[in-house]
Amino acid sequence: MEEKKSKSVVRVIVCIALVLLIFTLFVIRLYDWQIVHGEEYRELNRESTAFTETSTATRGEILDVDGNELVVNETAYEIALNKIYISEKDLNNVVLKLVTIFNTCSCPYYDVLPIRYDGENYVFTDDRDTNSEIAFIESEAILKRTGLSADEIIEGLKKRYNAESITDPIDLKNILSVRYNMEKKGYSYSQVYVFASNVPDDIVAVVAERTQTIHGVEIRTINNRVIKNGTLIPHLLGVVGALNEEEYEEKKDEGYSLDDEIGKFGIESAMEKYLRGKAGEKTVIKDADGNVVSEKETVKAQPGNTVYLTINKNVQEVANWTLASNIEKARKYGEEVVEHRKNSNEKQKTLLGEDCYAGGAVMIDLRDFSIIAAATAPSYDISKFYDEEYSEWLYSDEHTPMFNRAFDGAFSPGSSFKPCVALAALEEGVITDETEITCTGTYDYYKNDVVKCMGTHGPVKLNYAMQRSCNYYFAEVGRRTGITTMYLYAEKFGLGVKTGVEVGESPGVLAGRDSTTWYEGNTVQAAIGQSDNTFTPLQLATYVATIATNGVRYQTHMVRKVTDYERENDILYNDPKKPTVVSDAGLSFDNLHIVSEAMRAVVTEGTASTYAGKYPIHMAAKTGTAENAGSDHTTFICYAPYESPEIAVAVVLEHGARSWFSQYVAMDMMDAYFYGKTVDEVKKHPWKS
């Protein structure tokens, strides 16, 4: 009993001792804070100010399916002004110092004020952005007065930026230009102002030497965004650019600042959330005299992710070349025929392909409907997008090189629509492969919608009608099937609906469903791929791919995966072995076999036999010629190999007039895919002579 009491007393004494020790340490710490260093900490607390500085986020890179670099970051230098380290009274002198250095070295910096000094007065420049800049200067954000002359604007800005002591008119204008842009870009303690970007190494050395004693001038190493090949997929890549006011209002709650850049279109925009990256933050504490007391990184910067596309660089290069080349050949051939007919005084003297300047081509991987190549012509160099003179041409050229014809160009499909009509009619029991229809050359069931055939074929069944592209046969089949059934099947094949590709696309138009007016007789025109039917090359490729995959349509896409910046860990992966099913037309194997055999016959005995029939790899295909304003559009769709399909291709030549040029494009693309041929090797192809 005594022993137990003794142990209890010991425990109490130990606990009391521990409490006293902790209390003593706490008292000592308080004494140090309040007595020994009290005045120091109170002074620091009274007179110090904390600022948060944000670093630039590193944007992710873009690669092709094999890891070839399309858009990457390369080291560059920028000169920035940091408000944390520059007092307001010194700012104008600091700006003048930098302006002098850059002008002496003939190095550009951001000079946005649309005013120059002509030796006597200030006058407005004639730059294309002058009016918008003046409007902003006169707005409530800056001078709050309108209708000002250049001299009046200079006077207003001089007062606003406390530059009355600057007497040299050119120096004054230069300082005010920088100060105005600093305000416009949100220069603050948390936002540095970039004075100049992509500064050459030799200029960086001069700035470093001449600003050693000037606080707040920072030489920053940045990642400069570089497009490796601006002509490869300009319509798909897109660009980044500074946020406009509308984008800023929409994105500011997501952490964007006015000085940030954002993807404007294409993959740069579609994958913005992955590519963007996150900026870091640093807290800087200054005392009352402006001296930096401490600096601490509070948020670590995170680079954006790397995006791998499904595009195959080599196939894409060949697609670009062959599309442009065959458009030119179609046009020149048309010009020669026009000249000949004029000299021969023949009836049709124009609209023979001489107006062919554009087109689109798409190749799809049948495993998962990933896009291997997507070409548009005419095209452009997106690496020059922000070059003023080049940009002027881009927006003014009559052939609209910026228009993505592969994804946005909607064209009448012509006879390439007939496999869809055949499948719809077979599935609904309207016809069988043995159903015979007699072609007399002119289908006039509806007197206001007469359909002309390219020949007088007599009694024909489906296989022969497909290979000879008999308009009479398909007009009658379309009438029996009905417009509603036709467009419901077309939707299942991806026609008249968006495919779901990551970047922008046109939904196209389905006759009957999307038509503002419809008459019964219009159905026969729709059945031969005319009427209001207009589809994109992307939709046509998806459509023929769906036929090749037994009526199952997968999600068309062009992003293979997203990894971390170092390309080590997958964040998103579109596994080609696990495609996303969009729809299943539920087609019978027998009906699919009937139509596939008919499409094979198009190549072996029909309208594509002279050209595509010579290709060493067997394919199933359909040609198409569509009437419109100008020369006929020509379309070619196919999948290959016929026995074990791997890829689907769709080619449209706007006003191409003759289908063999479209066939050449498809065969060149297949050469690149199946045989790995490059542009130089494809140029030597024997059937091009």
C-alpha positions as CSV (number, residue, x, y, z in Angstrom):
1,M,0.0,0.0,0.0
2,E,2.8,2.4,0.9
3,E,4.6,1.5,-2.3
4,K,1.6,2.4,-4.4
5,K,1.3,5.8,-2.6
6,S,5.0,6.5,-3.2
7,K,4.6,5.8,-7.0
8,S,1.6,8.2,-7.2
9,V,3.5,11.0,-5.5
10,V,6.4,10.5,-8.0
11,R,4.0,10.8,-11.0
12,V,2.5,14.0,-9.6
13,I,5.9,15.5,-9.1
14,V,7.0,14.6,-12.6
15,C,3.9,16.1,-14.2
16,I,4.3,19.3,-12.2
17,A,7.9,19.5,-13.2
18,L,7.0,19.1,-16.9
19,V,4.3,21.8,-16.7
20,L,6.7,24.2,-15.0
21,L,9.4,23.5,-17.7
22,I,7.0,24.2,-20.5
23,F,5.7,27.3,-18.8
24,T,9.3,28.5,-18.2
25,L,10.2,28.0,-21.8
26,F,7.1,29.9,-22.9
27,V,7.9,32.8,-20.5
28,I,11.5,32.9,-21.9
29,R,10.2,33.0,-25.5
30,L,7.8,35.8,-24.7
31,Y,10.5,37.7,-22.9
32,D,12.7,37.4,-26.0
33,W,9.9,38.5,-28.3
34,Q,8.6,41.4,-26.2
35,I,11.6,42.6,-24.2
36,V,14.8,41.7,-25.9
37,H,13.6,42.0,-29.5
38,G,10.3,43.7,-28.9
39,E,11.1,47.0,-30.4
40,E,12.7,45.4,-33.4
41,Y,9.6,43.3,-34.1
42,R,7.2,46.1,-33.4
43,E,9.1,48.4,-35.8
44,L,9.1,45.7,-38.5
45,N,5.4,45.1,-38.0
46,R,4.7,48.9,-38.2
47,E,6.8,49.6,-41.2
48,S,7.0,46.5,-43.3
49,T,4.8,45.5,-46.2
50,A,4.3,42.1,-47.8
51,F,3.8,41.7,-51.5
52,T,3.0,38.6,-53.5
53,E,4.8,38.2,-56.8
54,T,3.5,35.7,-59.4
55,S,5.8,33.9,-61.8
56,T,5.0,32.9,-65.4
57,A,3.4,29.5,-65.9
58,T,5.2,27.2,-68.3
59,R,2.8,26.0,-71.0
60,G,2.7,22.3,-72.0
61,E,4.1,21.1,-75.3
62,I,2.3,19.4,-78.3
63,L,3.7,16.3,-80.1
64,D,2.5,14.0,-82.9
65,V,1.6,10.3,-82.3
66,D,5.3,9.2,-82.5
67,G,6.6,12.0,-80.2
68,N,7.8,14.3,-83.0
69,E,7.7,17.9,-81.6
70,L,5.0,20.1,-83.1
71,V,4.9,23.0,-80.5
72,V,7.7,23.2,-77.9
73,N,9.2,25.6,-75.4
74,E,12.7,27.0,-76.0
75,T,14.7,29.2,-73.7
76,A,14.5,32.9,-74.3
77,Y,14.9,36.2,-72.4
78,E,12.6,39.0,-71.5
79,I,13.2,42.3,-69.7
80,A,10.6,43.1,-67.0
81,L,9.9,45.9,-64.5
82,N,9.0,44.8,-61.0
83,K,7.0,47.3,-58.9
84,I,8.1,45.7,-55.7
85,Y,11.7,47.1,-56.2
86,I,11.0,50.4,-58.0
87,S,9.6,53.5,-56.3
88,E,7.1,55.6,-58.2
89,K,9.4,58.6,-58.2
90,D,12.1,56.7,-60.0
91,L,9.9,54.9,-62.5
92,N,10.0,57.4,-65.3
93,N,13.8,57.5,-65.1
94,V,14.1,53.7,-65.1
95,V,11.8,53.5,-68.2
96,L,13.8,56.2,-70.0
97,K,17.0,54.3,-69.2
98,L,15.7,51.1,-70.7
99,V,14.2,52.9,-73.8
100,T,17.5,54.5,-74.5
101,I,19.4,51.2,-74.3
102,F,17.0,49.5,-76.6
103,N,16.8,52.3,-79.1
104,T,20.6,52.6,-79.1
105,C,20.9,48.9,-79.8
106,S,18.0,49.0,-82.4
107,C,16.2,46.3,-80.4
108,P,12.3,46.4,-80.3
109,Y,10.3,46.8,-77.1
110,Y,6.6,47.1,-76.5
111,D,5.8,50.6,-77.9
112,V,2.0,50.7,-78.3
113,L,1.1,54.4,-78.2
114,P,-0.2,55.3,-81.7
115,I,1.5,58.7,-81.7
116,R,4.8,60.0,-83.1
117,Y,6.7,63.3,-83.0
118,D,7.1,64.9,-86.5
119,G,9.6,67.5,-85.4
120,E,7.0,70.1,-84.5
121,N,3.9,68.4,-83.3
122,Y,2.6,65.0,-82.1
123,V,0.6,63.2,-84.7
124,F,-1.3,59.9,-84.9
125,T,0.3,56.9,-86.7
126,D,-1.5,55.1,-89.4
127,D,-1.1,51.6,-87.8
128,R,-4.2,49.4,-88.1
129,D,-4.7,49.3,-84.3
130,T,-4.5,53.1,-83.9
131,N,-8.3,53.6,-83.6
132,S,-8.8,51.0,-80.9
133,E,-5.8,52.3,-78.9
134,I,-7.1,55.9,-79.1
135,A,-10.5,54.7,-78.0
136,F,-9.0,53.0,-75.0
137,I,-6.9,56.0,-74.0
138,E,-10.0,58.3,-74.2
139,S,-12.1,55.8,-72.2
140,E,-13.1,56.0,-68.6
141,A,-10.1,53.8,-67.8
142,I,-7.5,56.4,-68.7
143,L,-8.2,60.1,-69.7
144,K,-12.1,60.1,-69.6
145,R,-12.3,62.5,-72.6
146,T,-13.0,61.9,-76.2
147,G,-12.2,63.6,-79.5
148,L,-8.6,64.5,-78.4
149,S,-5.8,65.4,-80.6
150,A,-2.4,63.7,-80.4
151,D,-1.0,66.7,-78.5
152,E,-3.9,66.7,-76.1
153,I,-3.4,63.0,-75.4
154,I,0.3,63.6,-74.7
155,E,-0.6,66.4,-72.3
156,G,-3.1,64.2,-70.5
157,L,-0.8,61.3,-70.2
158,K,2.1,63.5,-69.1
159,K,0.0,64.7,-66.1
160,R,-1.3,61.2,-65.4
161,Y,2.2,59.7,-65.2
162,N,4.0,62.7,-63.5
163,A,6.3,63.3,-66.5
164,E,6.2,67.1,-66.5
165,S,9.9,67.3,-65.9
166,I,10.7,65.5,-69.2
167,T,11.5,68.2,-71.8
168,D,12.7,66.2,-74.8
169,P,9.5,65.5,-76.9
170,I,10.7,62.1,-78.2
171,D,11.8,60.9,-74.7
172,L,8.5,62.1,-73.4
173,K,6.5,60.1,-76.0
174,N,8.6,57.0,-75.4
175,I,8.2,57.1,-71.6
176,L,4.4,57.8,-71.9
177,S,4.0,54.9,-74.4
178,V,5.6,52.5,-71.9
179,R,3.8,53.9,-68.9
180,Y,0.4,53.7,-70.8
181,N,1.0,50.1,-71.7
182,M,2.1,49.3,-68.1
183,E,-1.2,50.5,-66.8
184,K,-3.1,48.7,-69.5
185,K,-1.4,45.5,-68.7
186,G,-2.1,45.7,-65.0
187,Y,1.4,46.6,-63.7
188,S,1.2,46.2,-59.9
189,Y,3.0,44.7,-56.9
190,S,1.7,41.3,-57.9
191,Q,2.1,41.8,-61.7
192,V,5.4,42.6,-63.3
193,Y,5.5,44.5,-66.6
194,V,7.3,42.8,-69.5
195,F,9.1,45.6,-71.3
196,A,10.5,43.4,-74.1
197,S,10.4,39.8,-75.1
198,N,12.7,37.4,-77.0
199,V,15.6,39.7,-76.3
200,P,18.8,38.6,-78.1
201,D,21.8,37.5,-75.9
202,D,23.9,40.4,-76.8
203,I,21.2,42.9,-75.8
204,V,20.7,41.0,-72.5
205,A,24.4,41.5,-71.8
206,V,24.1,45.2,-72.4
207,V,21.0,45.6,-70.2
208,A,22.7,43.6,-67.4
209,E,25.8,45.8,-67.5
210,R,24.0,49.2,-67.7
211,T,21.2,48.4,-65.1
212,Q,23.4,46.9,-62.4
213,T,22.6,49.7,-60.0
214,I,18.9,50.1,-61.0
215,H,16.5,48.1,-58.8
216,G,13.5,46.5,-60.3
217,V,14.9,45.8,-63.8
218,E,14.8,42.1,-64.2
219,I,16.3,39.8,-66.8
220,R,14.1,36.8,-66.9
221,T,14.6,33.4,-68.5
222,I,11.4,32.3,-70.1
223,N,10.1,29.5,-72.2
224,N,9.5,30.8,-75.7
225,R,6.7,28.9,-77.5
226,V,8.0,27.7,-80.8
227,I,6.0,26.0,-83.6
228,K,8.4,23.5,-85.2
229,N,6.6,23.3,-88.6
230,G,4.0,26.0,-89.1
231,T,2.7,24.4,-92.3
232,L,2.1,20.9,-91.0
233,I,-1.3,21.3,-89.3
234,P,-2.0,25.0,-89.0
235,H,-5.8,24.7,-88.9
236,L,-5.6,22.1,-86.1
237,L,-2.7,23.4,-83.9
238,G,-4.0,26.9,-83.3
239,V,-2.1,29.7,-81.5
240,V,-1.9,31.3,-78.1
241,G,-2.4,35.0,-77.5
242,A,-3.0,37.6,-74.8
243,L,-6.4,37.5,-73.2
244,N,-8.9,40.1,-74.5
245,E,-11.3,41.9,-72.1
246,E,-14.1,39.4,-72.8
247,E,-11.8,36.4,-72.2
248,Y,-10.5,38.0,-69.0
249,E,-13.9,38.5,-67.6
250,E,-14.8,34.9,-68.3
251,K,-11.5,33.5,-67.0
252,K,-10.4,35.7,-64.1
253,D,-12.1,33.5,-61.6
254,E,-10.0,30.6,-62.8
255,G,-6.8,32.5,-61.9
256,Y,-6.1,34.2,-65.2
257,S,-4.6,37.7,-65.2
258,L,-4.7,40.3,-68.0
259,D,-1.1,39.6,-68.8
260,D,-1.7,35.8,-69.3
261,E,-1.9,34.0,-72.6
262,I,-4.6,31.6,-73.7
263,G,-5.2,29.2,-76.6
264,K,-7.2,31.0,-79.2
265,F,-8.3,28.1,-81.4
266,G,-7.4,24.6,-82.4
267,I,-5.6,22.2,-80.0
268,E,-4.1,25.2,-78.1
269,S,-7.7,26.2,-77.2
270,A,-9.3,22.7,-77.0
271,M,-6.6,21.4,-74.6
272,E,-6.2,24.7,-72.7
273,K,-6.9,23.2,-69.3
274,Y,-4.1,20.6,-69.8
275,L,-1.6,22.8,-71.5
276,R,-1.9,25.9,-69.3
277,G,0.2,25.1,-66.3
278,K,0.1,27.0,-63.0
279,A,2.1,30.0,-62.0
280,G,4.2,30.1,-58.8
281,E,4.0,32.7,-56.1
282,K,6.7,34.4,-54.0
283,T,6.1,36.6,-50.9
284,V,8.4,39.6,-50.6
285,I,8.5,41.7,-47.5
286,K,9.8,45.3,-47.7
287,D,10.5,47.8,-44.9
288,A,9.5,51.4,-44.8
289,D,12.6,52.4,-46.7
290,G,11.8,50.1,-49.6
291,N,14.4,47.6,-48.7
292,V,13.7,43.9,-49.1
293,V,13.6,42.2,-45.7
294,S,12.8,38.7,-46.9
295,E,11.7,36.6,-49.8
296,K,9.9,33.2,-49.7
297,E,8.4,31.0,-52.3
298,T,4.8,30.2,-51.2
299,V,3.4,28.4,-54.2
300,K,5.5,26.2,-56.4
301,A,5.0,26.7,-60.2
302,Q,3.7,23.7,-62.1
303,P,4.3,23.3,-65.8
304,G,1.5,22.4,-68.2
305,N,1.0,18.9,-69.5
306,T,2.3,17.5,-72.8
307,V,-0.3,16.6,-75.4
308,Y,0.2,13.8,-77.9
309,L,-1.9,14.0,-81.0
310,T,-3.0,11.0,-83.2
311,I,-1.6,12.8,-86.2
312,N,1.2,11.0,-88.1
313,K,3.7,13.6,-89.2
314,N,4.8,11.8,-92.4
315,V,1.3,10.9,-93.5
316,Q,0.3,14.5,-92.8
317,E,3.1,15.9,-94.9
318,V,2.2,13.7,-97.8
319,A,-1.5,14.6,-97.4
320,N,-0.6,18.3,-97.5
321,W,1.6,18.0,-100.6
322,T,-0.7,15.7,-102.6
323,L,-3.9,17.7,-101.9
324,A,-2.3,20.9,-103.0
325,S,-0.6,19.3,-106.0
326,N,-3.8,17.6,-107.3
327,I,-5.8,20.8,-106.8
328,E,-3.3,22.5,-109.0
329,K,-3.4,19.7,-111.6
330,A,-7.2,19.7,-111.7
331,R,-7.2,23.5,-112.2
332,K,-4.6,23.4,-115.0
333,Y,-6.3,20.5,-116.7
334,G,-9.6,22.4,-116.6
335,E,-7.9,25.5,-118.0
336,E,-6.5,23.4,-120.9
337,V,-10.0,21.9,-121.6
338,V,-11.6,25.3,-121.5
339,E,-9.1,26.7,-124.0
340,H,-9.6,23.7,-126.3
341,R,-13.4,23.9,-126.2
342,K,-13.3,27.6,-126.8
343,N,-11.1,27.1,-129.8
344,S,-13.3,24.2,-131.0
345,N,-16.4,26.3,-130.4
346,E,-18.0,23.5,-128.3
347,K,-21.2,24.0,-126.3
348,Q,-19.8,23.9,-122.7
349,K,-16.8,26.3,-122.6
350,T,-16.5,26.8,-118.8
351,L,-16.9,25.1,-115.4
352,L,-14.6,22.3,-116.3
353,G,-12.3,22.5,-113.3
354,E,-10.5,25.8,-114.0
355,D,-12.0,27.2,-110.8
356,C,-10.5,24.4,-108.5
357,Y,-8.5,26.1,-105.8
358,A,-9.4,24.2,-102.6
359,G,-10.2,20.9,-100.9
360,G,-9.9,18.7,-97.9
361,A,-8.7,15.2,-97.1
362,V,-8.9,13.1,-93.9
363,M,-7.5,9.7,-93.0
364,I,-8.9,7.8,-90.0
365,D,-7.6,4.8,-88.1
366,L,-10.4,2.2,-88.0
367,R,-9.3,0.8,-84.6
368,D,-10.7,3.8,-82.8
369,F,-11.5,6.5,-85.4
370,S,-8.4,8.5,-84.4
371,I,-7.3,11.0,-87.1
372,I,-4.0,10.0,-88.8
373,A,-4.0,13.0,-91.1
374,A,-6.3,16.0,-92.0
375,A,-5.2,18.3,-94.8
376,T,-6.7,21.5,-96.0
377,A,-5.8,23.5,-99.1
378,P,-5.1,26.3,-99.6
379,S,-3.1,26.4,-96.3
380,Y,-0.8,28.7,-94.5
381,D,2.1,29.0,-92.0
382,I,0.7,29.4,-88.5
383,S,4.2,30.3,-87.2
384,K,3.7,33.6,-89.0
385,F,0.2,34.2,-87.7
386,Y,1.1,37.3,-85.7
387,D,3.3,38.8,-88.5
388,E,1.5,41.9,-89.5
389,E,2.1,41.7,-93.3
390,Y,1.5,37.9,-93.4
391,S,-1.7,38.3,-91.3
392,E,-3.0,40.9,-93.7
393,W,-2.7,38.4,-96.6
394,L,-4.3,35.7,-94.5
395,Y,-7.4,37.7,-93.9
396,S,-7.7,39.2,-97.4
397,D,-6.8,36.3,-99.7
398,E,-9.9,35.4,-101.8
399,H,-9.3,31.7,-101.3
400,T,-9.5,31.9,-97.5
401,P,-6.5,29.9,-96.5
402,M,-7.5,30.0,-92.8
403,F,-10.7,28.2,-93.5
404,N,-10.4,24.6,-92.3
405,R,-12.0,22.8,-95.2
406,A,-11.3,19.3,-93.7
407,F,-13.4,20.0,-90.6
408,D,-15.6,23.0,-91.5
409,G,-16.0,22.9,-95.2
410,A,-19.5,21.4,-96.0
411,F,-19.8,20.0,-99.5
412,S,-22.4,18.1,-101.5
413,P,-21.3,14.5,-101.4
414,G,-22.7,13.5,-104.8
415,S,-22.7,9.7,-105.4
416,S,-20.5,9.0,-102.3
417,F,-23.9,9.2,-100.4
418,K,-25.2,6.1,-102.3
419,P,-23.8,3.4,-100.0
420,C,-25.8,5.0,-97.1
421,V,-29.0,4.9,-99.2
422,A,-28.3,1.3,-100.2
423,L,-27.8,0.2,-96.6
424,A,-30.9,2.1,-95.4
425,A,-33.1,0.5,-98.2
426,L,-31.6,-3.0,-97.5
427,E,-32.1,-2.8,-93.8
428,E,-35.7,-1.6,-94.1
429,G,-36.5,-4.3,-96.6
430,V,-37.3,-1.8,-99.4
431,I,-35.0,-3.7,-101.7
432,T,-32.7,-6.8,-101.8
433,D,-29.5,-7.2,-103.8
434,E,-31.6,-8.9,-106.5
435,T,-34.1,-6.0,-106.9
436,E,-34.0,-4.9,-110.5
437,I,-34.7,-1.4,-111.7
438,T,-34.6,-0.4,-115.3
439,C,-32.6,2.7,-116.1
440,T,-33.8,4.7,-119.1
441,G,-31.3,7.5,-118.7
442,T,-33.8,10.0,-117.3
443,Y,-35.7,9.6,-114.0
444,D,-38.9,11.7,-114.2
445,Y,-41.2,10.2,-111.6
446,Y,-41.5,13.8,-110.2
447,K,-41.8,16.2,-113.1
448,N,-40.3,19.0,-111.1
449,D,-37.4,16.9,-109.9
450,V,-36.0,15.1,-113.0
451,V,-32.8,13.2,-112.4
452,K,-30.4,12.7,-115.3
453,C,-28.2,9.5,-115.3
454,M,-24.7,9.4,-116.8
455,G,-25.8,6.6,-119.1
456,T,-28.7,4.4,-120.1
457,H,-28.0,1.3,-118.1
458,G,-31.2,-0.8,-118.7
459,P,-32.2,-3.3,-116.0
460,V,-29.7,-3.1,-113.1
461,K,-29.3,-4.5,-109.6
462,L,-27.6,-3.0,-106.7
463,N,-24.0,-4.1,-107.3
464,Y,-24.0,-2.9,-110.9
465,A,-25.8,0.3,-110.0
466,M,-23.2,1.1,-107.4
467,Q,-20.2,0.4,-109.6
468,R,-21.6,2.5,-112.4
469,S,-23.1,5.1,-110.1
470,C,-26.5,4.8,-111.7
471,N,-28.5,7.9,-110.7
472,Y,-31.8,6.4,-112.0
473,Y,-31.5,3.3,-109.7
474,F,-30.7,5.3,-106.6
475,A,-33.3,8.0,-107.3
476,E,-36.0,5.2,-107.4
477,V,-34.5,3.5,-104.3
478,G,-34.5,6.8,-102.5
479,R,-38.2,7.4,-103.4
480,R,-39.2,4.0,-102.1
481,T,-37.1,4.4,-98.9
482,G,-38.3,7.9,-98.0
483,I,-36.3,10.9,-96.8
484,T,-36.9,10.3,-93.1
485,T,-35.4,6.8,-93.2
486,M,-32.5,8.0,-95.2
487,Y,-31.5,10.8,-92.9
488,L,-32.0,8.6,-89.8
489,Y,-29.4,6.1,-91.2
490,A,-27.2,9.0,-92.3
491,E,-27.1,10.2,-88.7
492,K,-26.0,6.8,-87.5
493,F,-23.1,7.0,-89.9
494,G,-22.0,10.4,-88.6
495,L,-23.4,12.5,-91.5
496,G,-25.1,15.8,-90.6
497,V,-23.9,15.5,-87.0
498,K,-20.7,16.6,-85.3
499,T,-18.2,13.8,-85.0
500,G,-17.0,15.0,-81.5
501,V,-13.5,15.8,-82.6
502,E,-11.7,18.0,-80.0
503,V,-11.4,21.1,-82.2
504,G,-14.2,23.0,-83.9
505,E,-16.1,21.4,-86.8
506,S,-19.2,22.0,-88.8
507,P,-22.3,19.7,-88.3
508,G,-23.1,19.8,-92.0
509,V,-26.6,19.6,-93.3
510,L,-28.9,16.7,-93.8
511,A,-31.5,17.1,-96.6
512,G,-35.1,16.9,-95.3
513,R,-34.2,17.1,-91.6
514,D,-32.4,20.5,-91.8
515,S,-34.2,21.8,-94.9
516,T,-36.4,24.9,-94.4
517,T,-38.8,23.7,-97.2
518,W,-39.3,20.2,-98.5
519,Y,-41.3,18.7,-101.4
520,E,-41.8,15.1,-102.0
521,G,-39.8,15.2,-105.2
522,N,-36.7,16.6,-103.4
523,T,-36.2,13.1,-102.0
524,V,-34.8,11.7,-105.2
525,Q,-32.3,14.5,-105.4
526,A,-31.2,13.8,-101.8
527,A,-30.8,10.1,-102.6
528,I,-28.1,10.8,-105.2
529,G,-26.2,13.1,-102.8
530,Q,-27.6,16.4,-104.0
531,S,-30.5,18.6,-102.6
532,D,-29.4,20.1,-99.3
533,N,-27.0,17.4,-98.3
534,T,-23.6,18.9,-97.4
535,F,-21.0,17.1,-95.4
536,T,-17.4,17.8,-94.3
537,P,-14.5,15.6,-95.4
538,L,-14.2,14.6,-91.7
539,Q,-17.8,13.4,-91.6
540,L,-17.3,11.5,-94.9
541,A,-14.3,9.8,-93.5
542,T,-16.2,8.9,-90.3
543,Y,-19.1,7.6,-92.5
544,V,-17.0,5.3,-94.6
545,A,-15.1,4.2,-91.5
546,T,-18.4,3.2,-89.9
547,I,-19.3,1.1,-92.9
548,A,-15.9,-0.6,-92.6
549,T,-16.5,-1.3,-88.8
550,N,-19.8,-3.0,-89.5
551,G,-22.0,-0.1,-88.6
552,V,-20.4,0.7,-85.3
553,R,-19.3,4.4,-85.1
554,Y,-16.6,5.3,-82.6
555,Q,-15.7,8.7,-81.2
556,T,-13.6,10.5,-83.9
557,H,-10.7,12.2,-82.1
558,M,-7.2,13.6,-82.6
559,V,-5.7,13.4,-79.1
560,R,-3.9,10.1,-78.2
561,K,-2.8,11.0,-74.7
562,V,-1.8,13.7,-72.2
563,T,1.2,13.2,-70.0
564,D,3.0,15.3,-67.4
565,Y,5.5,17.9,-68.7
566,E,8.4,15.5,-68.5
567,R,6.4,13.0,-70.6
568,E,6.7,10.2,-68.0
569,N,3.3,9.7,-66.5
570,D,0.0,9.5,-68.3
571,I,-2.8,11.8,-67.2
572,L,-5.3,10.9,-70.0
573,Y,-5.0,8.1,-72.5
574,N,-7.3,7.3,-75.4
575,D,-6.5,3.6,-75.8
576,P,-6.9,2.5,-79.5
577,K,-7.8,-1.0,-78.2
578,K,-10.7,0.5,-76.1
579,P,-12.5,2.9,-78.5
580,T,-15.5,4.9,-77.3
581,V,-18.7,3.8,-79.1
582,V,-20.9,6.6,-80.2
583,S,-23.6,4.6,-82.0
584,D,-24.4,1.2,-83.5
585,A,-26.5,1.1,-86.6
586,G,-27.4,-2.5,-85.9
587,L,-26.8,-3.5,-89.5
588,S,-27.0,-7.1,-90.6
589,F,-23.8,-8.8,-91.7
590,D,-25.5,-9.9,-95.0
591,N,-26.5,-6.3,-95.9
592,L,-23.1,-4.9,-95.0
593,H,-21.5,-7.6,-97.2
594,I,-23.7,-6.7,-100.1
595,V,-22.8,-3.0,-100.0
596,S,-19.1,-3.7,-99.3
597,E,-18.9,-6.0,-102.3
598,A,-20.6,-3.3,-104.4
599,M,-18.0,-0.7,-103.2
600,R,-15.3,-3.2,-104.0
601,A,-16.7,-3.5,-107.5
602,V,-16.5,0.3,-107.9
603,V,-12.7,-0.2,-107.8
604,T,-12.4,-3.4,-109.8
605,E,-15.0,-2.7,-112.5
606,G,-16.6,0.6,-111.9
607,T,-16.0,4.4,-111.9
608,A,-12.7,4.1,-109.9
609,S,-11.3,1.1,-111.8
610,T,-9.1,3.1,-114.2
611,Y,-7.1,4.8,-111.3
612,A,-7.8,3.4,-107.8
613,G,-8.1,-0.1,-109.5
614,K,-4.4,-0.1,-110.1
615,Y,-3.5,0.4,-106.5
616,P,-1.7,-2.7,-105.1
617,I,-3.7,-2.8,-101.9
618,H,-7.3,-3.8,-102.4
619,M,-9.9,-1.2,-101.3
620,A,-13.6,-0.6,-101.2
621,A,-14.6,2.9,-102.5
622,K,-17.2,5.2,-103.9
623,T,-16.6,8.2,-106.2
624,G,-18.8,11.2,-106.2
625,T,-19.5,14.2,-108.4
626,A,-21.8,17.0,-107.1
627,E,-23.3,19.8,-109.0
628,N,-23.1,23.3,-107.5
629,A,-22.3,26.9,-108.4
630,G,-19.1,26.5,-110.4
631,S,-17.5,23.3,-111.6
632,D,-18.6,20.1,-110.0
633,H,-17.1,19.1,-106.6
634,T,-15.5,15.7,-106.7
635,T,-15.5,13.2,-103.8
636,F,-13.7,10.0,-103.2
637,I,-14.2,7.8,-100.1
638,C,-12.6,4.4,-99.4
639,Y,-11.4,2.0,-96.8
640,A,-8.4,-0.4,-97.1
641,P,-7.3,-3.1,-97.1
642,Y,-10.6,-4.5,-98.2
643,E,-10.1,-8.0,-96.7
644,S,-8.9,-6.6,-93.3
645,P,-9.7,-2.9,-93.0
646,E,-7.2,-0.6,-91.2
647,I,-7.9,2.9,-92.5
648,A,-10.6,5.0,-94.1
649,V,-10.0,8.1,-96.3
650,A,-12.2,10.8,-97.6
651,V,-11.1,13.4,-100.2
652,V,-13.1,16.4,-101.5
653,L,-11.8,18.7,-104.3
654,E,-13.9,21.9,-104.4
655,H,-14.8,22.4,-108.1
656,G,-12.4,19.5,-109.0
657,A,-14.6,18.4,-111.9
658,R,-12.8,15.0,-112.4
659,S,-12.7,12.2,-109.8
660,W,-9.3,10.8,-110.6
661,F,-7.6,13.8,-108.9
662,S,-9.3,12.9,-105.7
663,Q,-8.3,9.3,-106.1
664,Y,-4.7,10.3,-106.5
665,V,-4.8,12.1,-103.2
666,A,-6.2,9.1,-101.4
667,M,-3.6,6.7,-103.0
668,D,-0.7,9.0,-102.1
669,M,-1.9,9.1,-98.5
670,M,-2.1,5.3,-98.4
671,D,1.4,5.1,-99.8
672,A,2.6,7.1,-96.8
673,Y,0.6,5.0,-94.4
674,F,1.1,1.5,-95.7
675,Y,4.6,1.8,-97.2
676,G,6.0,4.7,-95.1
677,K,6.8,6.8,-98.3
678,T,7.8,10.4,-97.8
679,V,6.8,13.3,-100.0
680,D,9.9,12.9,-102.2
681,E,9.2,9.3,-102.7
682,V,5.5,9.8,-103.4
683,K,6.4,12.4,-106.1
684,K,8.1,9.6,-108.1
685,H,5.0,7.4,-108.2
686,P,4.6,5.9,-111.7
687,W,0.9,6.7,-112.2
688,K,1.5,10.4,-111.8
689,S,3.1,10.7,-115.2
